[in-house]
Amino acid sequence: MKASLLEKISHAHMPPTLFYRFEYDPEKCTHCMTCYKTCPTSCIQWDEENKRPYATGLNGIELACIGCNNCEAVCPARCIHMRGEYRVLKGRYKTPEEKFGEMAPPMPFGEKDRGRPFEQILGDLTQTEAIIFKRRSVRLYKSKPVPEEYIKRILEAGRFAPSAGNGQPFKFIVVTDREVNRKIDQISAKVLYMIKSLYAKKSRWRKFVVTALSLISANKWDQRPIAAMEKVRQTNGSITFNAPLVIHILKDKRGISKPDIDVGICASNMVMAAQALGLGTCYIGFIASTAPYAPAIKKTLNIQYPYELALSLCVGYPKVSYDNPVSRGPVPVEWIKRN
Ligand SMILES: Cc1cc2nc3c(=O)[nH]c(=O)nc-3n(C[C@H](O)[C@H](O)[C@H](O)COP(=O)(O)O)c2cc1C
């Protein structure tokens, strides 16, 4: 049921929520710290004294986890699991009461895949499906540069993305200069720190500001990205993870219909092409979402009308393997079949 205005107002800031549960087997752990280094949020931390990872919350957030299961994907010993579910119980960001099913690993062939080893499932798939199920967001890169031929092949995959009316409302800015990436990261991080500070402490005025903003631009004020902003702070503003290549995808504001959708499809083409070339990628929304408040980003990247930054992609060779399958939450599906 849709939340009433009163519920939206009273639970916009830190709504009552059920969180995932962190499970860890110290016997199996190899202390490689990869879970901690690659966690996209501030959830997985490293206890230096006891040489073990632990999961943590963030102010009002009990567990600063977005349920991406990155920690499971990268763990060579498979000693970490995020169980349970994330469920906002009240307010605008409330997750549906109805259960559509449990979190589950890839099951392209349905029930017969339950409990089947992932490698076996992969063996029965097309190459494209294998790329889809094996892709992970990579946040730890080798310093090795991406060959220019590969960069061009990735851009070409983007150029051939479908778009509304074949309008191709894109422009690509390709940055291989790490100093430029670092500069953009730092500018964007400053804006993120300001946003994060609204959630930092329980105070009336912060609560008021978040509530007011959530009424104007609801999608931007969900509590989960805040945990990722805290991670940016803990890694000294490293938004693009020192990747050797960042591709910024700009949308032409005059694009037919909804150019943001075209950008998403274009980015997905590029990500799949990169994965097929043995590269890792990570979608980065933080730079685009902070750019409107940071003119220095536009200036550094020379972004001018009719273009606007819509999404950025980190690309590079992964430093660690992301081979373990992860589970994903269910998505409601309705079939309308002919009798
Ligand atoms: C539009 C979009 C924006 C994203 N922005 C960021 C980002 O700024 N930083 C980051 O670390 N991950 C970002 N991600 C990656 C998501 O966190 C990730 O896709 C999700 O947790 C699922 O994990 P997976 O990609 O490993 O399957 C973004 C993903 C998308 C699609």
The ligand as a Gaussian input file, in Angstrom:
#p B3LYP/6-31G(d) Opt

LIG

0 1
 C       23.404000       3.732000     -12.323000
 C       24.383000       3.084000     -11.369000
 C       25.183000       3.880000     -10.570000
 C       26.121000       3.303000      -9.706000
 N       26.954000       4.100000      -8.974000
 C       27.932000       3.550000      -8.234000
 C       28.888000       4.378000      -7.577000
 O       28.839000       5.615000      -7.661000
 N       29.861000       3.772000      -6.834000
 C       29.957000       2.402000      -6.744000
 O       30.867000       1.907000      -6.070000
 N       29.056000       1.595000      -7.366000
 C       28.067000       2.132000      -8.114000
 N       27.182000       1.320000      -8.789000
 C       27.329000      -0.135000      -8.719000
 C       26.235000      -0.789000      -7.853000
 O       26.526000      -0.583000      -6.486000
 C       26.250000      -2.300000      -8.172000
 O       25.919000      -2.460000      -9.536000
 C       25.255000      -3.078000      -7.324000
 O       25.609000      -3.002000      -5.965000
 C       25.210000      -4.554000      -7.730000
 O       26.483000      -5.152000      -7.634000
 P       27.218000      -5.795000      -8.901000
 O       27.340000      -4.725000      -9.964000
 O       28.556000      -6.268000      -8.417000
 O       26.379000      -6.922000      -9.394000
 C       26.226000       1.881000      -9.634000
 C       25.413000       1.100000     -10.450000
 C       24.517000       1.670000     -11.316000
 C       23.691000       0.783000     -12.219000

